[in-house]
């Protein structure tokens, strides 16, 4: 009986020495952490969120309440701009703002945006060239926005063809200036 206890004690002490030597290696081994570290052979892809609409489906939707107006790895938002002057589209007078024709690649839609640094009465329109489809700000396409909060923008139109965006300024109650930009 004594011999067997001695053997058991020797076996346990030997096992503890072996564990003390190999335990740090086992804890840092790639096999232990294989689930936490991605393998170079794994194909990890970013999550794709489809656009909320495309082309003609976007007609009348707000670009900023949808993801169309937000640039991302799957959505390039480009713009074409023109300055708005009190002296007309060719310049002259005072620079009072800019008109932008925005385009979303994911949504294939356009919308117009105006920034004014001075409050003027303004109307914004956008439409695909050759189409009767039109979006305006203010929405009725006949009145002018006279507020001070900018930017002001239209809802979207089909951007699969060339679009025209125009801003009309009313100075002293009548149409005074109009600028347009295509994209």
Secondary structure, DSSP 8 states (H G I E B T S, - for coil): -HHHHHHHHHHHHHHHHHHHHHHHHHHH-TTTTTTTS--TTS---------S--GGGGTT--TTTSSTTS-BTTB-EEEEEEEEETT-TT--S-EEEEEEEEEETTTTEEEEEEEESS--EEEEEEEETT---EEEESTTSSS-B--S---EE---EE-SS-EEEEEEEEETTEEEEEEEEE-
